[in-house]
Amino acid sequence: MNMQDLLDKAKDTLDNAKNTLGLEPQETEAGIYIPSTSSLKIAAPNKTNYDHTNYDNPYKGDKKIMMVCTEEQYMTMENGNKFDTGNHPVEMMVPLLHFKKAGFDVDVFTPTGEAVKVEQWAMPEDDDDVKQIYSEYESKFNNPNSIADFVKNDMANSDDYAAIFIPGGHGAMLGLPEDKNLGALLRWGHDNDLFTLAICHGPAALLAADLNSPDSSDEDNSKRDFIFKGYKMVAFPTVMDKQMPKIGYLPGTMPWYFGDKLEDLGVTIDNKLASGQTHQDRKLISGDGPLAANDFGKMSAKALLKEFG
Protein backbone atom coordinates (compact mmCIF):
# COMPACT_ATOMS: atom_id res chain seq x y z
CA MET A 1 0.00 0.00 0.00
CA ASN A 2 1.52 3.34 -1.08
CA MET A 3 1.43 6.60 0.87
CA GLN A 4 -1.61 7.95 -1.02
CA ASP A 5 -3.57 4.80 -0.25
CA LEU A 6 -2.69 5.17 3.43
CA LEU A 7 -3.81 8.81 3.43
CA ASP A 8 -7.07 7.92 1.69
CA LYS A 9 -7.71 5.12 4.19
CA ALA A 10 -7.00 7.47 7.12
CA LYS A 11 -9.39 10.06 5.67
CA ASP A 12 -12.13 7.45 5.25
CA THR A 13 -11.63 6.30 8.85
CA LEU A 14 -11.84 9.89 10.11
CA ASP A 15 -14.95 10.60 8.03
CA ASN A 16 -16.62 7.45 9.35
CA ALA A 17 -15.77 8.43 12.92
CA LYS A 18 -17.21 11.91 12.40
CA ASN A 19 -20.42 10.44 11.00
CA THR A 20 -20.69 8.03 13.94
CA LEU A 21 -20.20 10.86 16.44
CA GLY A 22 -22.61 13.18 14.62
CA LEU A 23 -19.92 15.75 13.81
CA GLU A 24 -20.60 16.11 10.10
CA PRO A 25 -22.77 19.02 8.89
CA GLN A 26 -26.15 17.81 7.67
CA GLU A 27 -26.79 18.27 3.95
CA THR A 28 -30.43 19.24 3.37
CA GLU A 29 -30.11 19.96 -0.34
CA ALA A 30 -27.22 19.64 -2.77
CA GLY A 31 -24.41 21.76 -1.34
CA ILE A 32 -26.58 23.29 1.43
CA TYR A 33 -25.95 22.40 5.06
CA ILE A 34 -27.27 22.88 8.58
CA PRO A 35 -25.20 22.09 11.70
CA SER A 36 -24.29 18.57 12.75
CA THR A 37 -26.53 16.69 15.15
CA SER A 38 -23.91 16.88 17.92
CA SER A 39 -23.37 20.63 17.58
CA LEU A 40 -27.14 21.24 17.60
CA LYS A 41 -27.43 19.38 20.90
CA ILE A 42 -24.80 21.72 22.36
CA ALA A 43 -25.69 25.01 20.68
CA ALA A 44 -29.44 24.80 20.05
CA PRO A 45 -31.27 23.44 23.12
CA ASN A 46 -35.02 22.89 22.95
CA LYS A 47 -35.75 25.42 25.69
CA THR A 48 -34.34 28.90 26.36
CA ASN A 49 -33.36 30.62 29.61
CA TYR A 50 -36.15 33.21 29.32
CA ASP A 51 -37.01 34.16 32.91
CA HIS A 52 -40.43 35.87 32.59
CA THR A 53 -39.25 39.12 34.19
CA ASN A 54 -42.13 41.50 34.90
CA TYR A 55 -41.60 45.25 34.65
CA ASP A 56 -43.39 47.27 37.31
CA ASN A 57 -44.10 50.30 35.13
CA PRO A 58 -44.33 49.26 31.46
CA TYR A 59 -43.90 51.93 28.82
CA LYS A 60 -47.10 53.77 27.81
CA GLY A 61 -45.71 56.04 25.10
CA ASP A 62 -45.58 55.92 21.32
CA LYS A 63 -41.90 55.21 20.64
CA LYS A 64 -41.14 51.80 19.17
CA ILE A 65 -38.14 49.57 18.56
CA MET A 66 -36.87 49.09 15.01
CA MET A 67 -35.76 45.48 14.52
CA VAL A 68 -33.29 45.11 11.63
CA CYS A 69 -33.14 41.57 10.19
CA THR A 70 -31.43 39.86 7.30
CA GLU A 71 -33.26 38.86 4.13
CA GLU A 72 -30.42 36.57 2.98
CA GLN A 73 -30.26 32.89 3.84
CA TYR A 74 -27.06 31.27 2.58
CA MET A 75 -23.46 31.96 3.58
CA THR A 76 -21.00 30.52 1.07
CA MET A 77 -17.99 29.11 2.89
CA GLU A 78 -14.42 29.13 1.53
CA ASN A 79 -14.87 25.56 0.25
CA GLY A 80 -18.03 26.49 -1.70
CA ASN A 81 -20.48 24.81 0.68
CA LYS A 82 -23.52 26.90 1.65
CA PHE A 83 -24.58 27.32 5.26
CA ASP A 84 -28.36 27.59 5.72
CA THR A 85 -28.57 30.57 8.06
CA GLY A 86 -30.55 33.76 8.70
CA ASN A 87 -31.35 35.28 12.09
CA HIS A 88 -31.14 33.09 15.19
CA PRO A 89 -34.65 32.60 16.64
CA VAL A 90 -33.56 32.71 20.29
CA GLU A 91 -31.69 35.97 19.77
CA MET A 92 -34.79 37.38 18.08
CA MET A 93 -37.59 36.08 20.25
CA VAL A 94 -36.26 36.22 23.80
CA PRO A 95 -35.49 39.96 23.55
CA LEU A 96 -38.90 40.45 21.90
CA LEU A 97 -40.52 38.79 24.91
CA HIS A 98 -38.81 41.29 27.20
CA PHE A 99 -39.69 44.24 24.97
CA LYS A 100 -43.34 43.17 24.97
CA LYS A 101 -43.43 42.82 28.77
CA ALA A 102 -41.78 46.26 29.05
CA GLY A 103 -44.47 47.81 26.84
CA PHE A 104 -42.54 48.47 23.63
CA ASP A 105 -43.95 47.68 20.19
CA VAL A 106 -41.48 46.48 17.55
CA ASP A 107 -41.45 47.18 13.81
CA VAL A 108 -39.53 44.72 11.64
CA PHE A 109 -37.26 45.88 8.80
CA THR A 110 -35.08 44.23 6.15
CA PRO A 111 -32.97 46.06 3.55
CA THR A 112 -35.55 45.90 0.74
CA GLY A 113 -38.67 44.56 2.46
CA GLU A 114 -38.07 40.93 1.47
CA ALA A 115 -39.04 38.35 4.07
CA VAL A 116 -36.89 37.82 7.13
CA LYS A 117 -34.79 34.65 7.02
CA VAL A 118 -34.71 32.60 10.23
CA GLU A 119 -32.50 29.70 11.30
CA GLN A 120 -35.43 27.33 11.72
CA TRP A 121 -33.13 24.49 12.79
CA ALA A 122 -32.34 26.54 15.95
CA MET A 123 -35.98 27.00 16.97
CA PRO A 124 -36.39 25.81 20.60
CA GLU A 125 -39.25 23.40 20.01
CA ASP A 126 -40.11 22.91 23.70
CA ASP A 127 -40.25 26.62 24.54
CA ASP A 128 -43.88 27.73 24.38
CA ASP A 129 -43.05 31.38 25.08
CA VAL A 130 -40.70 31.60 22.12
CA LYS A 131 -43.07 29.75 19.82
CA GLN A 132 -45.96 32.03 20.83
CA ILE A 133 -44.09 35.28 20.22
CA TYR A 134 -42.82 33.88 16.92
CA SER A 135 -46.39 33.19 15.89
CA GLU A 136 -47.39 36.74 16.85
CA TYR A 137 -44.63 38.22 14.70
CA GLU A 138 -44.71 35.78 11.79
CA SER A 139 -46.74 38.09 9.55
CA LYS A 140 -44.27 40.92 10.24
CA PHE A 141 -41.37 38.60 9.41
CA ASN A 142 -43.04 37.62 6.14
CA ASN A 143 -43.90 41.22 5.22
CA PRO A 144 -41.32 43.51 6.85
CA ASN A 145 -40.74 47.18 6.23
CA SER A 146 -37.98 48.32 3.87
CA ILE A 147 -34.93 50.11 5.27
CA ALA A 148 -34.37 51.69 1.85
CA ASP A 149 -37.89 53.14 1.81
CA PHE A 150 -37.62 54.40 5.38
CA VAL A 151 -34.29 56.12 4.70
CA LYS A 152 -35.58 57.71 1.51
CA ASN A 153 -39.05 58.78 2.65
CA ASP A 154 -39.39 58.88 6.43
CA MET A 155 -36.09 58.98 8.29
CA ALA A 156 -35.38 62.70 8.21
CA ASN A 157 -38.64 63.57 9.99
CA SER A 158 -39.20 60.43 12.06
CA ASP A 159 -39.52 60.58 15.83
CA ASP A 160 -41.08 57.13 16.12
CA TYR A 161 -38.24 55.03 17.50
CA ALA A 162 -36.34 54.56 20.74
CA ALA A 163 -33.88 51.90 19.57
CA ILE A 164 -32.47 49.92 16.67
CA PHE A 165 -32.25 46.18 17.47
CA ILE A 166 -30.08 43.80 15.41
CA PRO A 167 -30.39 40.10 16.30
CA GLY A 168 -27.66 37.61 15.53
CA GLY A 169 -27.30 34.45 13.54
CA HIS A 170 -24.61 34.23 10.87
CA GLY A 171 -27.17 35.73 8.48
CA ALA A 172 -26.51 39.13 10.06
CA MET A 173 -23.18 39.01 8.21
CA LEU A 174 -24.99 38.75 4.85
CA GLY A 175 -26.00 41.95 3.09
CA LEU A 176 -26.35 44.13 6.18
CA PRO A 177 -22.67 45.11 6.62
CA GLU A 178 -22.54 46.34 3.00
CA ASP A 179 -25.90 48.13 3.00
CA LYS A 180 -25.47 51.90 2.62
CA ASN A 181 -29.06 52.58 3.66
CA LEU A 182 -28.46 50.69 6.88
CA GLY A 183 -25.32 52.76 7.36
CA ALA A 184 -27.36 55.94 6.99
CA LEU A 185 -29.94 54.55 9.43
CA LEU A 186 -27.33 53.69 12.06
CA ARG A 187 -25.69 57.11 11.83
CA TRP A 188 -29.11 58.78 12.04
CA GLY A 189 -29.93 56.69 15.10
CA HIS A 190 -26.64 57.61 16.74
CA ASP A 191 -27.04 61.31 15.93
CA ASN A 192 -30.58 61.27 17.34
CA ASP A 193 -29.62 59.50 20.57
CA LEU A 194 -31.39 56.20 19.86
CA PHE A 195 -30.19 53.03 21.58
CA THR A 196 -28.41 50.46 19.42
CA LEU A 197 -28.96 46.86 20.54
CA ALA A 198 -26.91 44.08 18.91
CA ILE A 199 -26.33 40.45 19.90
CA CYS A 200 -24.01 37.64 18.79
CA HIS A 201 -23.27 38.16 15.04
CA GLY A 202 -25.63 41.16 14.93
CA PRO A 203 -22.71 43.55 15.54
CA ALA A 204 -21.47 42.69 12.03
CA ALA A 205 -24.23 44.96 10.74
CA LEU A 206 -22.67 47.90 12.60
CA LEU A 207 -19.95 47.90 9.94
CA ALA A 208 -22.50 49.50 7.60
CA ALA A 209 -22.11 52.73 9.58
CA ASP A 210 -18.65 53.08 8.05
CA LEU A 211 -20.11 53.15 4.51
CA ASN A 212 -21.05 56.28 2.61
CA SER A 213 -24.72 57.20 2.75
CA PRO A 214 -26.54 56.91 -0.62
CA ASP A 215 -27.26 60.64 -0.26
CA SER A 216 -23.75 61.79 0.62
CA SER A 217 -20.41 62.19 -1.11
CA ASP A 218 -17.23 60.38 -0.11
CA GLU A 219 -16.05 63.64 1.42
CA ASP A 220 -19.13 63.89 3.68
CA ASN A 221 -18.47 60.52 5.27
CA SER A 222 -14.69 60.82 5.44
CA LYS A 223 -15.03 63.81 7.78
CA ARG A 224 -16.45 61.73 10.65
CA ASP A 225 -15.05 58.84 12.68
CA PHE A 226 -16.80 55.51 12.88
CA ILE A 227 -19.70 56.20 15.24
CA PHE A 228 -18.72 53.35 17.60
CA LYS A 229 -15.00 54.11 17.66
CA GLY A 230 -13.80 53.89 21.26
CA TYR A 231 -16.77 51.76 22.40
CA LYS A 232 -16.52 48.43 24.23
CA MET A 233 -18.92 45.63 23.45
CA VAL A 234 -19.35 41.87 23.52
CA ALA A 235 -20.09 39.72 20.46
CA PHE A 236 -19.66 36.20 19.17
CA PRO A 237 -15.87 35.82 19.21
CA THR A 238 -13.78 35.16 16.12
CA VAL A 239 -11.81 32.44 17.89
CA MET A 240 -15.01 30.42 18.37
CA ASP A 241 -16.20 30.95 14.79
CA LYS A 242 -12.86 29.51 13.64
CA GLN A 243 -13.53 26.37 15.70
CA MET A 244 -17.10 25.83 14.47
CA PRO A 245 -16.19 23.75 11.39
CA LYS A 246 -14.39 21.24 13.64
CA ILE A 247 -17.65 20.24 15.35
CA GLY A 248 -19.68 20.45 12.16
CA TYR A 249 -21.65 23.53 13.14
CA LEU A 250 -20.38 25.20 9.96
CA PRO A 251 -19.76 23.30 6.70
CA GLY A 252 -16.39 24.97 6.14
CA THR A 253 -14.25 27.96 7.00
CA MET A 254 -16.12 31.26 7.02
CA PRO A 255 -15.37 33.77 4.23
CA TRP A 256 -14.59 36.58 6.73
CA TYR A 257 -14.77 37.55 10.40
CA PHE A 258 -16.63 40.63 11.53
CA GLY A 259 -14.84 41.06 14.85
CA ASP A 260 -11.53 41.82 13.15
CA LYS A 261 -13.15 44.53 11.06
CA LEU A 262 -14.88 46.17 14.04
CA GLU A 263 -11.62 46.20 15.98
CA ASP A 264 -9.85 47.78 13.00
CA LEU A 265 -12.40 50.62 13.29
CA GLY A 266 -11.61 51.20 16.96
CA VAL A 267 -14.14 48.97 18.74
CA THR A 268 -12.98 46.83 21.67
CA ILE A 269 -14.63 43.39 21.77
CA ASP A 270 -14.38 42.52 25.44
CA ASN A 271 -15.02 38.76 25.51
CA LYS A 272 -13.11 35.65 24.43
CA LEU A 273 -15.96 33.13 24.78
CA ALA A 274 -19.71 33.14 24.12
CA SER A 275 -20.71 32.41 27.69
CA GLY A 276 -23.77 34.64 28.09
CA GLN A 277 -22.11 38.00 28.67
CA THR A 278 -23.80 41.36 28.10
CA HIS A 279 -22.40 44.88 28.10
CA GLN A 280 -23.62 48.47 27.92
CA ASP A 281 -21.41 51.33 26.74
CA ARG A 282 -23.37 54.56 26.53
CA LYS A 283 -26.35 53.67 24.31
CA LEU A 284 -24.80 50.59 22.71
CA ILE A 285 -26.03 47.39 24.40
CA SER A 286 -24.55 44.07 23.30
CA GLY A 287 -24.72 40.34 24.03
CA ASP A 288 -22.32 37.57 23.08
CA GLY A 289 -24.69 34.85 21.82
CA PRO A 290 -27.86 32.82 22.46
CA LEU A 291 -26.95 32.25 26.11
CA ALA A 292 -27.00 36.04 26.55
CA ALA A 293 -30.43 36.53 24.95
CA ASN A 294 -32.36 36.70 28.23
CA ASP A 295 -29.99 39.07 30.05
CA PHE A 296 -29.51 41.12 26.88
CA GLY A 297 -33.27 41.54 26.46
CA LYS A 298 -33.66 42.41 30.14
CA MET A 299 -30.75 44.91 30.13
CA SER A 300 -32.15 46.55 26.99
CA ALA A 301 -35.70 46.75 28.37
CA LYS A 302 -34.53 48.27 31.66
CA ALA A 303 -32.34 50.83 29.89
CA LEU A 304 -35.22 51.84 27.63
CA LEU A 305 -37.60 52.16 30.55
CA LYS A 306 -35.10 54.24 32.49
CA GLU A 307 -34.76 56.58 29.51
CA PHE A 308 -38.40 56.74 28.38
CA GLY A 309 -40.48 55.41 31.26
N, C-alpha and C positions, 0 to 999 in steps of 0.2 A: 504494500500500500504506500503510495507516494505522499508527499507533504500536502498536496491539494486535497487528496482524498481524506486525509486525517482532519484537515480544517473543515471540510464539508461535513464529515461525520460529527465533529464537535459542535458545529453550528446546528445540525439537526437535533442533537441531544439537548442543547440549550433551548432551542425552540420548543421541543416537546415538554421540557421542564416548565417553561413559562406558561404553556397552555394548561398543563396540569395544575399549576398554582394560580391560574386565573390572572396572569400578569400581561397578557396580550391585549391590546386595544380591540374592541369589538367592531367588526366591519358590518355596517347596516345596509350599505349599498356599495357598489363598486368604487373603491377608493375613498369612501367616507366612513369615519370612525367615531365611536363614542368611547369613553373610558373602559378599561378592563373591569371585570367583575370584582377583583380584589380591591382596586383603587376606589371603586364606587362604595364598597362596604366601609372604607376608611373615611372617604371625603364627602359622601352623600348619604348621611343617615336618614332614616324614614321619619324622624321627628326632630323638630328644631328645639332650641333653648328659649323660645319666646316665653316671657314670664308674666304676661297679662298685667303689666303695670297700669294702675289707674292714676289719672292726673286730676288733682283736686279741683282745679279751675280751668277746664278746657277752653280753648280759644273760641271767641264768639264773633270775630271780625271777618272781613272779606278777603284777606290776603291768602293766597294758595301757595302750594309747592309745585314747582315745575320739574317733572321727572323726565330726564333725558335718557332714552334707550337706543340700543342699536337696532338697525333694520337689516343687518347682514348676519349670515348664519355660518359660513364656512371659513375657517382659517387654514390657509395652505401652508403646510410645514415645509422645512427645507428639503425633505425627501419627496415632496409632491403629494403626500397624503393630505386629505382634508379632515379637519377636526370639526365635528358637528357641535357648534357652540351657540352663542347668543348671550342674553343676560341670565345670570344665575337666579333661580326662583327664590331661594332663601334670602339673598341679598336684596331682592326686590320686595318680597312680601312681608318679611318681619319688620323692616322699617315702616312699611305702609300701615301695618297693624298699629304701631305706636303713633304714627301721624293721625290716624283715624281716632284713636282714643284721646289724643291731645286736641282734637277739634279742627284739624287742618285738612281741607280738600286738596286733592292732587290732580293736576292735569298732566297727561302723558304726551310726550313729544318724541319724534324721530326726525332725522335730517330732512326727509322729503314727505313724510306722512305715510310711508309704507309701514306695514304691520311690524310690531315689535317681535323680535326673535327671542325665544326663551329656551334655555337648556332643559328640555322636558325630562331628560334622563336624571336630572338632579332634583326633581320635584319630590318633596318629603311626603310619601303616600299615606303615612299614618298620622299626619298633622292636620287635624280638621280646621284649625284656625287659618293656616296658610291656604288650604284648599278653598275655604270660604272666601277669603279676601281675593284670591285669584279669580274666582268665579265672578265676584263683584266688579272686577276691573277688566275682565276678558274683552268686553266690547271696546273699551278704551285701548287695549293692547292691539286689537284688530283694526281699529280706526283712529290712530293717534293724530295729534296735531303736527303740523310741519314747522320745523325750526326755520327753514328758509322763508316761509310765509310770515311767520311771526317777526323775524328780523326785518323783512322788507316793509311790512304793513303796520305793525303794532308796537314794536319794541320802543321806539323813541318816546311814545306817549303813555306807555304802560306803567301802571302802579299796582298791578294785580298780584304780584308775587313777593313772597318772603324768602324763598330759597330755591336754589337749583340743586337737584338730587340726581346723582349719577351712580346707578348700581353697577356691580361688577359682573363677572363672567368674562371669559376671554373675548367674547364678542364686543366688549367695550373698546378693544384695541382695533376693531375693524370699522373704518369709515370715519368714526368720530374724531380721532386725533388729527385728521387731515381736512376737517370740515371748516371752511372759513366762516360760514354762518354761525356755527357753534362757537368759534373763536370770538366773533363779534358779540354773541350772547353772553359768554363768560366775562368778557371785559366790561360789558354793560352792567352785568350783575355786580361785579366788583366795584365799579364806579358808583353804583347806586346802593351800596351797602347791603346787598343780599347775602345770605349765607350760601356757601357752597359745600355740599355734602357728597362725599365720594368714598366708595368702599371697594376693597379688593383690587380688581383690575380697572375699576371705574376711574381712578386717577389718570389712566392713560389718556382719557378724553381731555384732561386739563391742558395737554400739549397743544390743543387747538388754539388756546389763547395766545400762543406765540406766532400764529399765522396772521397775515394781513387780512383785514376785513374786506369783503367784496366791495365796500363803498369807500375804501381808503387807498391811498397810494403807498408804495413801499416806504416813502419818507415818513408818512404819518405814523406807521407802526414802529419804525426804527428809532423813533424819538423816545419810546417808553420801554422800561424794563419789563420782563415777564412778570405778570401780576402776582405770582406766587413766589417770586424770588425772595429768599431769606426765610421762608416758612418751613416749619417742621410738620411732618405728617407720617402716618403709617399706611402701608399698602401691601399687596401680595409681593413678597420679596423675589427678586431675580434669582437668587440662589436656589429657591424652591422650584421655580419654573424650570430651571435647568435640570432638576432631578426628576421632573414629572414623567418624561419618556421612559425612565428606568422601571417605573411601576405600571406602565401602560396607561396612565391617565391621559397622556398625549400620544398621538401616533407618530411622533418624530420631534426633532428639534424645532423650537419656535423660530419664526423668521426674524424677530427682533424683540427687544426687551424694553418696556416703557420706563422702568425705574432708572436705567442709565441715562435716558434722555431728560427725565425730570431733574436728575441731579446735575446734569450738564447745564441746566437753566437756573441752578441756584437753590433747588429744593433739597432739604435734608429728609431722607426716608429713615425713620428712627427705629425700625424693627428689623430683625434678622430672620424671624420665623413668623408664620401665620398662626398665632396662638390665641387669637381673640382680643387683640389690643385695639384700643381706640385712642384718638388724640384730638384735641381742639387747639388750634392756633388762630387767634383772632376769630374770623368768621369762616374759617376752613375747618370742617369736621371730617375726620377720616376713620376708617376701620380697615383691619388687615385681611379680612376674609369672611367666609360664612360663619365661623365661630364668633365673630364680632358683631353679627347682624343685630342681635338683641340689644347689646350695650350701645352700639352705634345708633340704632333707632331711638333708644331712650335718651342718650346724650343729645341727639339732634332735637328731639321733641322738647326736652327741658330748656335747651338754649333758645329755641323759638318762642316758647311760652314766656321765658324771662324777658325777651326782647319785645314781644308783641302782646303778651297777656294782660 
